[in-house]
Amino acid sequence: MPRLTRIYTRTGDDGTTGLGDGRRVSKQSLRIEAIGAIDELNSQLGVVRALLIPGDPVDDDLAVIQHRLFDLGGELAVPEQARVAPPWVGELEARLDALNAKLPPLEEFVLPGGNLPAAQCHLARAVCRRAERALVRLSDQEPVNSAALEYLNRLSDLLFVMARTLARREGGKEVTWQKGSNR
């Protein structure tokens, strides 16, 4: 893997960027939009992790997910090179089921909040949904690894359950929607 010795190259000054296969594409292309949304999601997960204690099971899960998102970005940067594998989706589902089993059933809609880690995790979930929409738009135009679409879909579900878990930590509670509330 080449190491960067200089951060700026000036090659993108014309509104294009390079893919891993050497092609140059517009910075507003659907592929670059999807890569950027995944990068933003990964950055948001870094914020969530910064709020957690190292060794926390949620932190450990997010560390793996961050690496997998980097793999997904790499897959998109080198078209026709699949990196996201179907078993990754199953791993998310297993973790989702384990965390959800410890939570009470949902009886009301949950509002983002509860505490800072939970609120940041809800924000990551919303960014994940945007990344998923960007990848779906790309898949309407070009072939996309179906496991990548499934991974982002399941990840947003896991982030929701993680946010619920984090909100309930240390005696905390979730914030629920109250229809017609004037608060």
C-alpha positions as CSV (number, residue, x, y, z in Angstrom):
1,M,0.0,0.0,0.0
2,P,1.5,3.3,-1.0
3,R,2.1,5.9,1.8
4,L,1.2,9.5,1.2
5,T,4.0,11.9,1.6
6,R,2.0,14.8,0.4
7,I,-1.7,15.3,1.1
8,Y,-2.5,17.7,-1.7
9,T,-2.1,16.7,-5.4
10,R,-4.0,19.4,-7.2
11,T,-5.5,16.7,-9.5
12,G,-8.9,17.3,-8.1
13,D,-8.9,21.0,-8.7
14,D,-11.0,20.4,-11.9
15,G,-13.8,18.8,-9.9
16,T,-12.8,15.2,-10.5
17,T,-11.3,12.6,-8.3
18,G,-9.4,9.3,-8.9
19,L,-10.8,5.9,-8.3
20,G,-8.6,3.0,-7.2
21,D,-8.6,1.6,-10.7
22,G,-7.1,4.8,-12.1
23,R,-10.2,6.3,-13.7
24,R,-11.2,9.9,-12.9
25,V,-14.8,10.7,-12.2
26,S,-16.7,13.8,-11.2
27,K,-16.8,14.6,-7.5
28,Q,-20.6,14.8,-7.8
29,S,-20.9,11.3,-9.3
30,L,-23.2,8.8,-7.5
31,R,-20.2,6.6,-6.7
32,I,-18.3,9.5,-5.0
33,E,-21.5,10.5,-3.2
34,A,-21.8,7.0,-1.8
35,I,-18.2,6.8,-0.8
36,G,-18.5,10.2,0.9
37,A,-21.6,9.1,2.8
38,I,-19.9,6.0,4.1
39,D,-16.9,8.1,5.1
40,E,-19.2,10.4,7.0
41,L,-20.8,7.4,8.7
42,N,-17.4,6.1,9.7
43,S,-16.5,9.5,11.1
44,Q,-19.7,9.6,13.1
45,L,-19.0,6.2,14.5
46,G,-15.6,7.5,15.6
47,V,-17.5,10.2,17.6
48,V,-19.6,7.6,19.3
49,R,-16.5,5.5,20.1
50,A,-14.8,8.6,21.6
51,L,-17.7,8.8,24.1
52,L,-17.4,5.2,25.2
53,I,-14.9,3.5,27.5
54,P,-12.4,1.3,25.7
55,G,-13.3,-2.3,26.1
56,D,-17.0,-1.6,26.2
57,P,-18.7,-4.2,24.1
58,V,-20.5,-1.6,22.0
59,D,-17.1,0.1,21.4
60,D,-15.6,-3.3,20.4
61,D,-18.4,-3.8,17.9
62,L,-18.0,-0.4,16.5
63,A,-14.3,-0.9,16.0
64,V,-15.0,-3.9,13.7
65,I,-17.7,-2.0,11.9
66,Q,-15.4,1.0,11.2
67,H,-12.9,-1.4,9.5
68,R,-15.7,-3.0,7.5
69,L,-17.0,0.4,6.4
70,F,-13.5,1.3,5.2
71,D,-13.5,-2.0,3.3
72,L,-16.9,-1.0,1.8
73,G,-15.5,2.4,0.7
74,G,-12.5,0.6,-0.8
75,E,-14.9,-1.7,-2.7
76,L,-16.7,1.4,-4.1
77,A,-13.3,3.0,-5.0
78,V,-12.3,0.0,-7.0
79,P,-15.4,-1.0,-9.0
80,E,-16.0,-4.7,-9.7
81,Q,-13.9,-5.7,-6.6
82,A,-16.2,-7.1,-3.9
83,R,-15.0,-6.9,-0.4
84,V,-18.2,-6.9,1.6
85,A,-19.1,-10.5,2.3
86,P,-22.6,-12.0,3.1
87,P,-21.4,-13.4,6.5
88,W,-20.8,-9.8,7.7
89,V,-24.6,-9.3,7.5
90,G,-25.2,-12.4,9.7
91,E,-22.6,-11.1,12.2
92,L,-24.6,-7.8,12.5
93,E,-27.8,-9.7,12.9
94,A,-26.4,-11.9,15.7
95,R,-25.1,-8.8,17.6
96,L,-28.4,-7.0,17.0
97,D,-30.4,-10.0,18.4
98,A,-28.1,-10.3,21.4
99,L,-28.5,-6.6,22.3
100,N,-32.2,-6.4,21.5
101,A,-32.9,-9.4,23.8
102,K,-31.8,-7.3,26.8
103,L,-34.2,-4.4,25.9
104,P,-37.9,-4.1,26.7
105,P,-40.2,-4.3,23.6
106,L,-40.9,-1.1,21.8
107,E,-44.2,0.4,22.7
108,E,-43.6,3.9,21.5
109,F,-41.5,5.6,18.9
110,V,-38.0,6.5,20.3
111,L,-36.7,10.1,19.8
112,P,-33.0,10.6,19.4
113,G,-31.5,11.5,22.8
114,G,-31.3,10.0,26.3
115,N,-27.6,10.8,26.8
116,L,-24.8,12.0,24.6
117,P,-23.5,8.5,23.5
118,A,-27.1,7.4,22.6
119,A,-27.8,10.7,20.8
120,Q,-24.6,10.4,18.8
121,C,-25.5,6.8,17.9
122,H,-28.9,7.9,16.7
123,L,-27.1,10.5,14.5
124,A,-24.9,7.7,13.2
125,R,-28.0,5.7,12.4
126,A,-29.5,8.6,10.4
127,V,-26.2,9.0,8.5
128,C,-26.2,5.3,7.8
129,R,-29.6,5.5,6.3
130,R,-28.4,8.4,4.0
131,A,-25.4,6.2,3.0
132,E,-27.7,3.4,2.2
133,R,-29.9,5.7,0.0
134,A,-26.7,6.9,-1.8
135,L,-25.7,3.3,-2.4
136,V,-29.2,2.4,-3.7
137,R,-29.1,5.4,-6.1
138,L,-25.7,4.1,-7.4
139,S,-27.1,0.6,-7.7
140,D,-29.9,2.0,-10.0
141,Q,-27.1,3.1,-12.4
142,E,-24.3,0.6,-11.9
143,P,-23.9,-2.9,-10.5
144,V,-23.4,-2.9,-6.7
145,N,-22.5,-5.8,-4.4
146,S,-25.9,-6.8,-2.9
147,A,-24.1,-7.7,0.4
148,A,-23.0,-4.1,0.7
149,L,-26.7,-2.9,0.5
150,E,-27.7,-5.5,3.0
151,Y,-24.9,-4.6,5.3
152,L,-25.8,-0.9,5.5
153,N,-29.5,-1.8,5.9
154,R,-28.7,-4.1,8.9
155,L,-26.2,-1.7,10.3
156,S,-28.8,1.0,10.7
157,D,-30.9,-1.4,12.6
158,L,-28.0,-2.3,14.8
159,L,-27.2,1.3,15.5
160,F,-30.8,1.9,16.6
161,V,-30.6,-1.0,19.1
162,M,-27.1,0.3,20.2
163,A,-28.6,3.7,20.8
164,R,-31.4,2.2,22.9
165,T,-28.8,0.2,24.8
166,L,-26.6,3.3,25.4
167,A,-29.6,5.4,26.5
168,R,-30.5,2.9,29.3
169,R,-27.0,2.8,30.7
170,E,-26.4,3.8,34.3
171,G,-30.1,4.2,35.1
172,G,-30.8,6.3,32.0
173,K,-33.9,6.1,29.9
174,E,-35.0,6.5,26.4
175,V,-36.8,9.6,25.2
176,T,-40.1,8.6,23.6
177,W,-42.4,10.4,21.2
178,Q,-45.6,11.7,22.7
179,K,-48.2,12.5,20.1
180,G,-49.3,16.1,20.1
181,S,-46.8,17.1,22.7
182,N,-46.3,20.8,23.3
183,R,-43.0,20.4,25.1
